[in-house]
Every structure is written in C-alpha cells, then in structure tokens.
C-alpha cells in the first residue's frame, strides 16, 4: 500500500510554492503495476461516501514528488486518481532556488534603467515648459548697458582701445556732449587763420574715435564696479560719465528646475531617455539647444553658465546638469546688439587734408610750415581711422529680450502587469534571492529529477514561473 496525502491546493500552476500538508488527508492506495513516475494512476482505499470532489493535489512520500490531480474517477467501489502531473517546481524547489541563472525579468528585483519594450508608448505626447530662474539679463533697452570702444591718448586696455560702460542716460548725455558743440575740442576758433566753427563742424566727424558701440542686456552694476569721472576721447577728455571696463569677460548664470517624466517613479528611470523624453532649451539670443534627457536621471536641475566677452559681445553658453561640472552642451552666440554711431567708409580726414593743402597753397605756406602742417594732420588723423567700412549695423535688440525656457516632451507608457510579467533585470544571479514572476534566458538546471522533468523545469524558466 502507498501512502498518499490529499489536499486542496490554492497556488499558481507555474509556482515553486509548497502546499501546506499539515491538514492533508492521509489515505492509502494501490498503484497500478505499469505506471510512469511522472504520471502514476492510484486506486485509493476510499469508499464512495468519501468526499474528495474538491481534491486537486497530493504528495506521495515514497515517490518524493508533489502531483497535480487532473482526473478523479470511481471504479469498482473505489476512488481512483489518475492522469497525475508531477509538480516539478515544488518537488525540486530547493534545487531551483539554489541554482544560478541569467534572469531576464523579475517582479521583485529589476533594473529601472533598462528599457522595457514590452510596454507600448503612446503616440501622443504631453508637453511642459519650465521657466527660467535667477535670470540676470534685462528685457528693456532702458535697463541695459552700452559698451563704447574709443581710441584715446590716455592709453588702452585692449590693443589700442579703451572701453567704457554707460547706462541709457549716460549714453544719451555722451551723445549730447559730442553733438552739442565743439567746445570739448579746446580749439580756438577766434585765432587768426583758424577755421570757422561751423566749417569745422562740417568737416569733422565727432564720432571718428568710436571703434565700437554695443548694447548689452545687462545692468551696468552687473558688468563693472569701476566708475570713470570723465571719458577719454581722442586727444581730449569729455565730461560725460561712465564706468571703466577693466574685466574683459565675466561669468553669468541662470538655471531651471527640470520637470522629469511623470511616470519615472512608477515605470522606471529609463523613461528619462529618448524617445520617451525630450528637452529643448530655447533662447532667442542663441536659438535652441537639445539637451540629452538621460542627464536628468538623478537630478532635477539644469544650470546654464554664460561666459560673456564685453569688448565683442561674444558669449559661450555651457549647460550643466545639477551640481556637476560636466558640460553637456556648448554653444557660441552673440549677446549684444551693435549700435550704428557713424559711417567710416568715407574718409573725412582726407577732406580735412585737402582743405589744409588748399589753405597752404593759397597762403603761400608751401615750405616748411606747410609741410609740417600737412604731415602732422595726415599722420594723426589717418592713425585714428580703423580699417573698417562700418562700425556695425543695427542689431536685433528684440532677440535679446526673450527669456529662455526649457520645453519638454513626454511620451507616456501603457504599463503592463509587473506582478505577472516582471520587469527587466538582465543579471546572472541566484534564484533564491528573487521573488515572484521570473523569466530566465537559456537556463541550465541540474537536479535529481528525471531528464524529462528537468527539461520541464527549464521550460518553465524560459517561459516564466513564480518564485514563492
């Protein structure tokens, strides 16, 4: 006689869970002489009155196996359980949990950086715009700063040019002083043989010593701390006020609080990668920059450093994630608008020289005095004319007024059922360290089971089973 423990099993078919046999019904039966150990047929020593209609599981200690009962029949006054199916996952549970496999998916342990292509993404994204924080640039021409490059006798900061920073009002006063009269030239127009003041104004270009004039969308106090009580200009000094530009470049910074993919906490950090997430930094001053989304995997901050050169307005924009020093985007742009102050394509100095030539010829001063006057004017005036056709063209100031913004596009994922599908792990590990649904790649399993039963275990591993 064979001891058989009958029980009602409430477990998933593809599960390593052990059924509690403490309340099982112990009966004895006779096994047919010709049988398979994977699927024996047993006649139980139980009468028809025994209620075993709900029995679906059994354990046979002598065969060391758990079985699913697929058929119960009544024959010749006894109950017969047949078509038994060995529960290989429970029977070899210890060997399975101690085996090491390459696990593709698991419910309990997974790598959220791995893209799960089994979960479809929506074709219609959601959009979000993050506004800039700590933005140092201004959006009004009245709040900005003019940087004037002039040639002067007092020396130079860069090359042969001095640079002064002026507010809107200071630039206005500078223009009024230049155009309001010619007293600042210290020329005595009442002297014998001197040109008349009006004739001098006709010939003389008061802006001839201006090499450049750029408008910056910055407050003067953010650019320089060195006030100048007067402006050195050519051979003279103007009463206009401004600030010296001693530091030719400066670093400015602003940042964004980055909105991350709305499903990052429920689906995985792999959503912070293309094509699920896309970030674009848009700034009218430079255009747009595509920011790789994976850099926001562990941070929600985007820092933007602007290295600005004051003499030229050239800027280098560096984008950095969080507190990292790594530059993930490097873009060159121009952060100033060139202001037209005069047309230097016409050599006004040549006109003055022609007048001097005419004067010396008419007065008969063609000797030493005339030569000195001629050479002196030619040398001084020609040296002050930069070799350019124009000091600049009207800049697109409006492009400097727009604040940058960080636009994001998110494609949502229709999450599956991790409990019964698992999530990507892709790791060689011991199965006993895992829980719930598991899928293995090319499993290798060695145990005391028969070859057929071992192959069935590996089939479960490939197709998915539950570790319980």
PyMOL commands that set and color helices and strands:
alter all, ss='L'
color gray80, all
select helices_A, chain A and resi 88-91+93-98+168-179+183-185+197-203+220-223+269-271+293-296+348-363+368-383+397-400+418-421+431-433+451-463
alter helices_A, ss='H'
color red, helices_A
select strands_A, chain A and resi 2-7+25-31+42-44+57-60+65-68+71-75+78-82+85-86+100-106+126-131+145-150+162-166+210-216+226-228+231-233+236-238+242-244+249-257+277-283+287-291+301-309+314-321+329-334+336-338+405-410+423-430+436-440+465-467
alter strands_A, ss='S'
color yellow, strands_A
deselect
rebuild
show_as cartoon
